[in-house]
Amino acid sequence: MKLIFAGTPEFARTALESLIAAGYEIALVLTQPDRPAGRGMKLQASPVKQCAIEHHIPVCQVTSLRLDGKYPEEANMGQAAIQQAVASGAQVMVVAAYGLILPQWVLDAPPMGCLNIHASLLPRWRGAAPIHRAIEAGDANTGITIMQMDAGLDTGDMLFKVSLPISEADTTATLHDKLAHLGGELIVKALAELPLLKPEKQAIEGVTYAHKIEKAEAQIDWSQNAEAIVRRVRAFNPFPGAVINLNNEAIKVWRAKVGNGSLLQQGLAYKKGQIVSVSSEYIACIAIENIANMEAISVVNLLELQRAGGKRMPVADFLRGFEIKVGDVCHS
């Protein structure tokens, strides 16, 4: 079977590599335009484009595919490339984290439609950031859904749905890699069984949306409880990275765990973000949901930190170059 593939980041590259390894012929790759990246902000090809070039696959990069949008010339170029791929025998378009909305003419172009690899158990976490939001919410499981695309936002009929547990140690980085591998396996299986599969409608109940991660969310909010803060640290690793402000400096927090709240002394007036213990293993900070209720005071142990322009360090190494004292306050 000949395919068109649309995707951009590493998650999509894993799927593309799986399809190539399974023997599928890729007639065309659609990926987003090169973006500035790195310290030099030089234009850099997406992981999917890099993979396509390595395998000598034609690449089309457009800003939009809307023929009536702001970039009609680019959309027309994309339309010509897709039509040529379909004319050459491409039957299905596989989409994985492409990053562009596909208008109806694109969905209608392949004879057997468009299949999407989505990193959640739909209808939970439709949208742009399902991996981050699943960890942030404390979900016990996530997974991969292979679905037939329609004009809605991740609303299409489902062909495969496979669950994956989220461990307490998982970050977005580690869970991303597990889901990318699973997605590659499932899309190969779905294509092999496509004529026999019976599409399943998504449930009306349980719909949630995984809104795009914004940098402003990175700031740790000490009015949340410790468990919620630790989940956000995990969810925002590697992007955008959880942040505290300490001694007038923004510091990223890469690892944290819930501390021992039983060591707190009754009757003391703790502040949000107050440091109550400093050791070579962790820095213990106060989280307060409701200052009038002692049970709502919890502890977050910071384990791995990074100064601007520096490297990630365990607390023991970080403290050699940054003075932190009991009583200091991490500000939101």
DRENBAVEX-631067 format. One record per residue (C-alpha): residue number from 1; x, y, z; residue in one letter. Coordinates in steps of 0.05 Angstrom, whole numbers, plus 5000, padded with zeros to 4 digits. Example, Ala and Ser with C-alpha at 12.3 -4.5 7.8 and 13.67 -1.06 7.14 Angstrom:
! residues 2
resi: 1, x: 5246, y: 4910, z: 5156, resn: A
resi: 2, x: 5273, y: 4979, z: 5143, resn: S
***
This chain:
! residues 332
resi: 1, x: 5000, y: 5000, z: 5000, resn: M
resi: 2, x: 5025, y: 5069, z: 4982, resn: K
resi: 3, x: 5016, y: 5125, z: 5033, resn: L
resi: 4, x: 5020, y: 5200, z: 5045, resn: I
resi: 5, x: 5048, y: 5218, z: 5113, resn: F
resi: 6, x: 5037, y: 5284, z: 5150, resn: A
resi: 7, x: 5074, y: 5299, z: 5214, resn: G
resi: 8, x: 5127, y: 5343, z: 5245, resn: T
resi: 9, x: 5160, y: 5327, z: 5313, resn: P
resi: 10, x: 5197, y: 5266, z: 5340, resn: E
resi: 11, x: 5132, y: 5231, z: 5358, resn: F
resi: 12, x: 5113, y: 5232, z: 5284, resn: A
resi: 13, x: 5183, y: 5211, z: 5262, resn: R
resi: 14, x: 5176, y: 5147, z: 5303, resn: T
resi: 15, x: 5111, y: 5131, z: 5266, resn: A
resi: 16, x: 5142, y: 5146, z: 5198, resn: L
resi: 17, x: 5202, y: 5101, z: 5213, resn: E
resi: 18, x: 5154, y: 5045, z: 5234, resn: S
resi: 19, x: 5116, y: 5050, z: 5168, resn: L
resi: 20, x: 5180, y: 5050, z: 5127, resn: I
resi: 21, x: 5206, y: 4990, z: 5166, resn: A
resi: 22, x: 5140, y: 4953, z: 5154, resn: A
resi: 23, x: 5150, y: 4961, z: 5079, resn: G
resi: 24, x: 5100, y: 5015, z: 5063, resn: Y
resi: 25, x: 5117, y: 5061, z: 5005, resn: E
resi: 26, x: 5112, y: 5134, z: 5024, resn: I
resi: 27, x: 5094, y: 5175, z: 4963, resn: A
resi: 28, x: 5097, y: 5242, z: 4999, resn: L
resi: 29, x: 5114, y: 5272, z: 5066, resn: V
resi: 30, x: 5079, y: 5335, z: 5091, resn: L
resi: 31, x: 5114, y: 5371, z: 5148, resn: T
resi: 32, x: 5117, y: 5441, z: 5176, resn: Q
resi: 33, x: 5167, y: 5493, z: 5149, resn: P
resi: 34, x: 5237, y: 5495, z: 5178, resn: D
resi: 35, x: 5240, y: 5535, z: 5243, resn: R
resi: 36, x: 5295, y: 5573, z: 5279, resn: P
resi: 37, x: 5323, y: 5531, z: 5336, resn: A
resi: 38, x: 5383, y: 5526, z: 5382, resn: G
resi: 39, x: 5427, y: 5581, z: 5410, resn: R
resi: 40, x: 5444, y: 5607, z: 5341, resn: G
resi: 41, x: 5370, y: 5606, z: 5321, resn: M
resi: 42, x: 5388, y: 5575, z: 5254, resn: K
resi: 43, x: 5334, y: 5545, z: 5211, resn: L
resi: 44, x: 5325, y: 5471, z: 5228, resn: Q
resi: 45, x: 5287, y: 5417, z: 5192, resn: A
resi: 46, x: 5234, y: 5379, z: 5231, resn: S
resi: 47, x: 5250, y: 5308, z: 5253, resn: P
resi: 48, x: 5200, y: 5283, z: 5201, resn: V
resi: 49, x: 5234, y: 5322, z: 5145, resn: K
resi: 50, x: 5302, y: 5295, z: 5167, resn: Q
resi: 51, x: 5275, y: 5224, z: 5164, resn: C
resi: 52, x: 5243, y: 5236, z: 5096, resn: A
resi: 53, x: 5309, y: 5263, z: 5067, resn: I
resi: 54, x: 5347, y: 5203, z: 5095, resn: E
resi: 55, x: 5299, y: 5157, z: 5057, resn: H
resi: 56, x: 5295, y: 5199, z: 4994, resn: H
resi: 57, x: 5220, y: 5214, z: 5002, resn: I
resi: 58, x: 5191, y: 5276, z: 4970, resn: P
resi: 59, x: 5175, y: 5331, z: 5021, resn: V
resi: 60, x: 5123, y: 5386, z: 5018, resn: C
resi: 61, x: 5127, y: 5443, z: 5070, resn: Q
resi: 62, x: 5071, y: 5494, z: 5071, resn: V
resi: 63, x: 5047, y: 5544, z: 5123, resn: T
resi: 64, x: 4974, y: 5527, z: 5110, resn: S
resi: 65, x: 4931, y: 5481, z: 5068, resn: L
resi: 66, x: 4870, y: 5526, z: 5067, resn: R
resi: 67, x: 4857, y: 5546, z: 4995, resn: L
resi: 68, x: 4816, y: 5606, z: 5019, resn: D
resi: 69, x: 4864, y: 5626, z: 5075, resn: G
resi: 70, x: 4922, y: 5675, z: 5083, resn: K
resi: 71, x: 4970, y: 5633, z: 5043, resn: Y
resi: 72, x: 4932, y: 5609, z: 4980, resn: P
resi: 73, x: 4996, y: 5601, z: 4939, resn: E
resi: 74, x: 5026, y: 5553, z: 4990, resn: E
resi: 75, x: 4959, y: 5516, z: 4997, resn: A
resi: 76, x: 4956, y: 5508, z: 4921, resn: N
resi: 77, x: 5027, y: 5480, z: 4922, resn: M
resi: 78, x: 5006, y: 5430, z: 4976, resn: G
resi: 79, x: 4944, y: 5411, z: 4937, resn: Q
resi: 80, x: 4985, y: 5397, z: 4875, resn: A
resi: 81, x: 5033, y: 5353, z: 4914, resn: A
resi: 82, x: 4977, y: 5313, z: 4947, resn: I
resi: 83, x: 4940, y: 5304, z: 4881, resn: Q
resi: 84, x: 5004, y: 5280, z: 4848, resn: Q
resi: 85, x: 5015, y: 5230, z: 4905, resn: A
resi: 86, x: 4943, y: 5204, z: 4899, resn: V
resi: 87, x: 4950, y: 5199, z: 4824, resn: A
resi: 88, x: 5012, y: 5156, z: 4835, resn: S
resi: 89, x: 4972, y: 5107, z: 4877, resn: G
resi: 90, x: 4972, y: 5134, z: 4948, resn: A
resi: 91, x: 4909, y: 5107, z: 4982, resn: Q
resi: 92, x: 4914, y: 5132, z: 5054, resn: V
resi: 93, x: 4943, y: 5192, z: 5090, resn: M
resi: 94, x: 4972, y: 5179, z: 5159, resn: V
resi: 95, x: 4974, y: 5239, z: 5205, resn: V
resi: 96, x: 5014, y: 5245, z: 5269, resn: A
resi: 97, x: 5024, y: 5312, z: 5305, resn: A
resi: 98, x: 5026, y: 5350, z: 5239, resn: Y
resi: 99, x: 5009, y: 5416, z: 5271, resn: G
resi: 100, x: 4964, y: 5442, z: 5215, resn: L
resi: 101, x: 4888, y: 5437, z: 5210, resn: I
resi: 102, x: 4869, y: 5394, z: 5150, resn: L
resi: 103, x: 4812, y: 5425, z: 5109, resn: P
resi: 104, x: 4758, y: 5380, z: 5080, resn: Q
resi: 105, x: 4791, y: 5376, z: 5012, resn: W
resi: 106, x: 4852, y: 5343, z: 5043, resn: V
resi: 107, x: 4809, y: 5294, z: 5082, resn: L
resi: 108, x: 4773, y: 5275, z: 5018, resn: D
resi: 109, x: 4835, y: 5268, z: 4975, resn: A
resi: 110, x: 4861, y: 5198, z: 4992, resn: P
resi: 111, x: 4813, y: 5143, z: 4968, resn: P
resi: 112, x: 4814, y: 5108, z: 5036, resn: M
resi: 113, x: 4815, y: 5171, z: 5078, resn: G
resi: 114, x: 4861, y: 5199, z: 5131, resn: C
resi: 115, x: 4882, y: 5162, z: 5195, resn: L
resi: 116, x: 4907, y: 5199, z: 5256, resn: N
resi: 117, x: 4953, y: 5173, z: 5311, resn: I
resi: 118, x: 4930, y: 5208, z: 5374, resn: H
resi: 119, x: 4966, y: 5202, z: 5441, resn: A
resi: 120, x: 4907, y: 5193, z: 5487, resn: S
resi: 121, x: 4847, y: 5148, z: 5500, resn: L
resi: 122, x: 4795, y: 5188, z: 5462, resn: L
resi: 123, x: 4749, y: 5223, z: 5476, resn: P
resi: 124, x: 4792, y: 5242, z: 5536, resn: R
resi: 125, x: 4845, y: 5294, z: 5519, resn: W
resi: 126, x: 4827, y: 5316, z: 5449, resn: R
resi: 127, x: 4873, y: 5371, z: 5426, resn: G
resi: 128, x: 4946, y: 5393, z: 5424, resn: A
resi: 129, x: 4977, y: 5369, z: 5490, resn: A
resi: 130, x: 4947, y: 5303, z: 5511, resn: P
resi: 131, x: 5010, y: 5274, z: 5543, resn: I
resi: 132, x: 5023, y: 5336, z: 5586, resn: H
resi: 133, x: 4951, y: 5341, z: 5609, resn: R
resi: 134, x: 4944, y: 5268, z: 5626, resn: A
resi: 135, x: 5003, y: 5272, z: 5674, resn: I
resi: 136, x: 4982, y: 5339, z: 5702, resn: E
resi: 137, x: 4912, y: 5312, z: 5717, resn: A
resi: 138, x: 4939, y: 5251, z: 5753, resn: G
resi: 139, x: 4910, y: 5200, z: 5703, resn: D
resi: 140, x: 4928, y: 5128, z: 5719, resn: A
resi: 141, x: 4927, y: 5109, z: 5645, resn: N
resi: 142, x: 4934, y: 5139, z: 5576, resn: T
resi: 143, x: 4945, y: 5107, z: 5509, resn: G
resi: 144, x: 4941, y: 5111, z: 5433, resn: I
resi: 145, x: 4878, y: 5119, z: 5391, resn: T
resi: 146, x: 4880, y: 5107, z: 5316, resn: I
resi: 147, x: 4821, y: 5143, z: 5286, resn: M
resi: 148, x: 4790, y: 5162, z: 5220, resn: Q
resi: 149, x: 4797, y: 5237, z: 5213, resn: M
resi: 150, x: 4737, y: 5283, z: 5202, resn: D
resi: 151, x: 4729, y: 5358, z: 5203, resn: A
resi: 152, x: 4725, y: 5362, z: 5280, resn: G
resi: 153, x: 4782, y: 5367, z: 5330, resn: L
resi: 154, x: 4800, y: 5294, z: 5344, resn: D
resi: 155, x: 4726, y: 5273, z: 5337, resn: T
resi: 156, x: 4732, y: 5219, z: 5285, resn: G
resi: 157, x: 4711, y: 5146, z: 5291, resn: D
resi: 158, x: 4761, y: 5101, z: 5326, resn: M
resi: 159, x: 4795, y: 5040, z: 5295, resn: L
resi: 160, x: 4843, y: 5020, z: 5351, resn: F
resi: 161, x: 4850, y: 5042, z: 5423, resn: K
resi: 162, x: 4905, y: 5013, z: 5468, resn: V
resi: 163, x: 4917, y: 5033, z: 5540, resn: S
resi: 164, x: 4985, y: 5046, z: 5573, resn: L
resi: 165, x: 4995, y: 5057, z: 5648, resn: P
resi: 166, x: 5026, y: 5123, z: 5672, resn: I
resi: 167, x: 5078, y: 5109, z: 5726, resn: S
resi: 168, x: 5093, y: 5157, z: 5783, resn: E
resi: 169, x: 5162, y: 5166, z: 5753, resn: A
resi: 170, x: 5137, y: 5184, z: 5683, resn: D
resi: 171, x: 5150, y: 5253, z: 5655, resn: T
resi: 172, x: 5123, y: 5279, z: 5590, resn: T
resi: 173, x: 5191, y: 5260, z: 5559, resn: A
resi: 174, x: 5189, y: 5187, z: 5581, resn: T
resi: 175, x: 5115, y: 5178, z: 5567, resn: L
resi: 176, x: 5122, y: 5211, z: 5499, resn: H
resi: 177, x: 5174, y: 5158, z: 5479, resn: D
resi: 178, x: 5130, y: 5101, z: 5503, resn: K
resi: 179, x: 5069, y: 5127, z: 5466, resn: L
resi: 180, x: 5109, y: 5143, z: 5402, resn: A
resi: 181, x: 5132, y: 5070, z: 5400, resn: H
resi: 182, x: 5062, y: 5045, z: 5413, resn: L
resi: 183, x: 5033, y: 5091, z: 5360, resn: G
resi: 184, x: 5082, y: 5065, z: 5308, resn: G
resi: 185, x: 5062, y: 4993, z: 5323, resn: E
resi: 186, x: 4988, y: 5008, z: 5321, resn: L
resi: 187, x: 4987, y: 5047, z: 5256, resn: I
resi: 188, x: 5023, y: 4990, z: 5221, resn: V
resi: 189, x: 4972, y: 4941, z: 5250, resn: K
resi: 190, x: 4913, y: 4986, z: 5231, resn: A
resi: 191, x: 4936, y: 4993, z: 5159, resn: L
resi: 192, x: 4946, y: 4918, z: 5152, resn: A
resi: 193, x: 4875, y: 4904, z: 5178, resn: E
resi: 194, x: 4841, y: 4967, z: 5150, resn: L
resi: 195, x: 4790, y: 4932, z: 5104, resn: P
resi: 196, x: 4766, y: 4889, z: 5163, resn: L
resi: 197, x: 4763, y: 4942, z: 5217, resn: L
resi: 198, x: 4696, y: 4967, z: 5243, resn: K
resi: 199, x: 4699, y: 5041, z: 5262, resn: P
resi: 200, x: 4672, y: 5058, z: 5331, resn: E
resi: 201, x: 4639, y: 5124, z: 5348, resn: K
resi: 202, x: 4670, y: 5164, z: 5405, resn: Q
resi: 203, x: 4630, y: 5168, z: 5469, resn: A
resi: 204, x: 4592, y: 5232, z: 5483, resn: I
resi: 205, x: 4610, y: 5228, z: 5557, resn: E
resi: 206, x: 4681, y: 5239, z: 5583, resn: G
resi: 207, x: 4703, y: 5290, z: 5531, resn: V
resi: 208, x: 4762, y: 5333, z: 5554, resn: T
resi: 209, x: 4808, y: 5380, z: 5517, resn: Y
resi: 210, x: 4883, y: 5382, z: 5522, resn: A
resi: 211, x: 4897, y: 5455, z: 5511, resn: H
resi: 212, x: 4964, y: 5477, z: 5484, resn: K
resi: 213, x: 5018, y: 5485, z: 5537, resn: I
resi: 214, x: 5037, y: 5558, z: 5549, resn: E
resi: 215, x: 5102, y: 5582, z: 5579, resn: K
resi: 216, x: 5063, y: 5622, z: 5631, resn: A
resi: 217, x: 5040, y: 5556, z: 5661, resn: E
resi: 218, x: 5111, y: 5538, z: 5681, resn: A
resi: 219, x: 5110, y: 5579, z: 5745, resn: Q
resi: 220, x: 5099, y: 5535, z: 5805, resn: I
resi: 221, x: 5037, y: 5556, z: 5844, resn: D
resi: 222, x: 5049, y: 5543, z: 5918, resn: W
resi: 223, x: 4974, y: 5550, z: 5932, resn: S
resi: 224, x: 4965, y: 5481, z: 5901, resn: Q
resi: 225, x: 4976, y: 5418, z: 5942, resn: N
resi: 226, x: 5042, y: 5380, z: 5938, resn: A
resi: 227, x: 5016, y: 5324, z: 5895, resn: E
resi: 228, x: 4989, y: 5373, z: 5843, resn: A
resi: 229, x: 5055, y: 5411, z: 5842, resn: I
resi: 230, x: 5096, y: 5348, z: 5833, resn: V
resi: 231, x: 5051, y: 5325, z: 5776, resn: R
resi: 232, x: 5061, y: 5393, z: 5741, resn: R
resi: 233, x: 5137, y: 5386, z: 5748, resn: V
resi: 234, x: 5132, y: 5318, z: 5714, resn: R
resi: 235, x: 5082, y: 5343, z: 5661, resn: A
resi: 236, x: 5126, y: 5403, z: 5643, resn: F
resi: 237, x: 5189, y: 5362, z: 5634, resn: N
resi: 238, x: 5219, y: 5375, z: 5583, resn: P
resi: 239, x: 5175, y: 5434, z: 5561, resn: F
resi: 240, x: 5167, y: 5487, z: 5586, resn: P
resi: 241, x: 5200, y: 5465, z: 5651, resn: G
resi: 242, x: 5171, y: 5482, z: 5719, resn: A
resi: 243, x: 5199, y: 5547, z: 5748, resn: V
resi: 244, x: 5209, y: 5577, z: 5818, resn: I
resi: 245, x: 5235, y: 5647, z: 5835, resn: N
resi: 246, x: 5286, y: 5645, z: 5890, resn: L
resi: 247, x: 5333, y: 5702, z: 5911, resn: N
resi: 248, x: 5310, y: 5742, z: 5850, resn: N
resi: 249, x: 5329, y: 5687, z: 5802, resn: E
resi: 250, x: 5286, y: 5642, z: 5759, resn: A
resi: 251, x: 5305, y: 5569, z: 5771, resn: I
resi: 252, x: 5277, y: 5509, z: 5734, resn: K
resi: 253, x: 5255, y: 5448, z: 5773, resn: V
resi: 254, x: 5263, y: 5383, z: 5736, resn: W
resi: 255, x: 5248, y: 5332, z: 5790, resn: R
resi: 256, x: 5208, y: 5335, z: 5854, resn: A
resi: 257, x: 5170, y: 5290, z: 5901, resn: K
resi: 258, x: 5118, y: 5297, z: 5956, resn: V
resi: 259, x: 5153, y: 5308, z: 6022, resn: G
resi: 260, x: 5137, y: 5287, z: 6093, resn: N
resi: 261, x: 5084, y: 5334, z: 6119, resn: G
resi: 262, x: 5082, y: 5301, z: 6188, resn: S
resi: 263, x: 5147, y: 5336, z: 6206, resn: L
resi: 264, x: 5113, y: 5404, z: 6204, resn: L
resi: 265, x: 5104, y: 5437, z: 6272, resn: Q
resi: 266, x: 5034, y: 5454, z: 6296, resn: Q
resi: 267, x: 5020, y: 5527, z: 6307, resn: G
resi: 268, x: 5075, y: 5556, z: 6264, resn: L
resi: 269, x: 5055, y: 5608, z: 6211, resn: A
resi: 270, x: 5084, y: 5579, z: 6147, resn: Y
resi: 271, x: 5087, y: 5618, z: 6082, resn: K
resi: 272, x: 5072, y: 5592, z: 6013, resn: K
resi: 273, x: 5138, y: 5569, z: 5981, resn: G
resi: 274, x: 5176, y: 5574, z: 6047, resn: Q
resi: 275, x: 5237, y: 5530, z: 6052, resn: I
resi: 276, x: 5235, y: 5488, z: 6115, resn: V
resi: 277, x: 5293, y: 5440, z: 6103, resn: S
resi: 278, x: 5357, y: 5440, z: 6062, resn: V
resi: 279, x: 5400, y: 5378, z: 6053, resn: S
resi: 280, x: 5444, y: 5345, z: 6001, resn: S
resi: 281, x: 5384, y: 5303, z: 5979, resn: E
resi: 282, x: 5328, y: 5354, z: 5974, resn: Y
resi: 283, x: 5302, y: 5424, z: 5988, resn: I
resi: 284, x: 5235, y: 5421, z: 6024, resn: A
resi: 285, x: 5184, y: 5475, z: 6008, resn: C
resi: 286, x: 5115, y: 5490, z: 6036, resn: I
resi: 287, x: 5052, y: 5487, z: 5994, resn: A
resi: 288, x: 4988, y: 5515, z: 6025, resn: I
resi: 289, x: 4919, y: 5506, z: 5996, resn: E
resi: 290, x: 4882, y: 5535, z: 6056, resn: N
resi: 291, x: 4924, y: 5570, z: 6109, resn: I
resi: 292, x: 4869, y: 5562, z: 6162, resn: A
resi: 293, x: 4871, y: 5486, z: 6157, resn: N
resi: 294, x: 4935, y: 5449, z: 6177, resn: M
resi: 295, x: 4916, y: 5389, z: 6136, resn: E
resi: 296, x: 4920, y: 5432, z: 6073, resn: A
resi: 297, x: 4993, y: 5448, z: 6086, resn: I
resi: 298, x: 5039, y: 5399, z: 6049, resn: S
resi: 299, x: 5112, y: 5393, z: 6030, resn: V
resi: 300, x: 5147, y: 5389, z: 5962, resn: V
resi: 301, x: 5218, y: 5363, z: 5960, resn: N
resi: 302, x: 5257, y: 5393, z: 5902, resn: L
resi: 303, x: 5308, y: 5343, z: 5875, resn: L
resi: 304, x: 5338, y: 5370, z: 5810, resn: E
resi: 305, x: 5347, y: 5443, z: 5793, resn: L
resi: 306, x: 5376, y: 5487, z: 5738, resn: Q
resi: 307, x: 5398, y: 5560, z: 5737, resn: R
resi: 308, x: 5390, y: 5601, z: 5673, resn: A
resi: 309, x: 5447, y: 5582, z: 5625, resn: G
resi: 310, x: 5469, y: 5525, z: 5670, resn: G
resi: 311, x: 5461, y: 5450, z: 5671, resn: K
resi: 312, x: 5410, y: 5407, z: 5707, resn: R
resi: 313, x: 5438, y: 5387, z: 5774, resn: M
resi: 314, x: 5418, y: 5344, z: 5833, resn: P
resi: 315, x: 5408, y: 5386, z: 5895, resn: V
resi: 316, x: 5476, y: 5368, z: 5925, resn: A
resi: 317, x: 5513, y: 5397, z: 5865, resn: D
resi: 318, x: 5466, y: 5456, z: 5858, resn: F
resi: 319, x: 5478, y: 5479, z: 5929, resn: L
resi: 320, x: 5553, y: 5483, z: 5918, resn: R
resi: 321, x: 5542, y: 5544, z: 5873, resn: G
resi: 322, x: 5477, y: 5573, z: 5900, resn: F
resi: 323, x: 5464, y: 5590, z: 5973, resn: E
resi: 324, x: 5396, y: 5570, z: 6000, resn: I
resi: 325, x: 5376, y: 5576, z: 6073, resn: K
resi: 326, x: 5318, y: 5551, z: 6115, resn: V
resi: 327, x: 5268, y: 5607, z: 6117, resn: G
resi: 328, x: 5280, y: 5631, z: 6045, resn: D
resi: 329, x: 5217, y: 5634, z: 6003, resn: V
resi: 330, x: 5206, y: 5608, z: 5933, resn: C
resi: 331, x: 5159, y: 5658, z: 5901, resn: H
resi: 332, x: 5107, y: 5643, z: 5848, resn: S
***
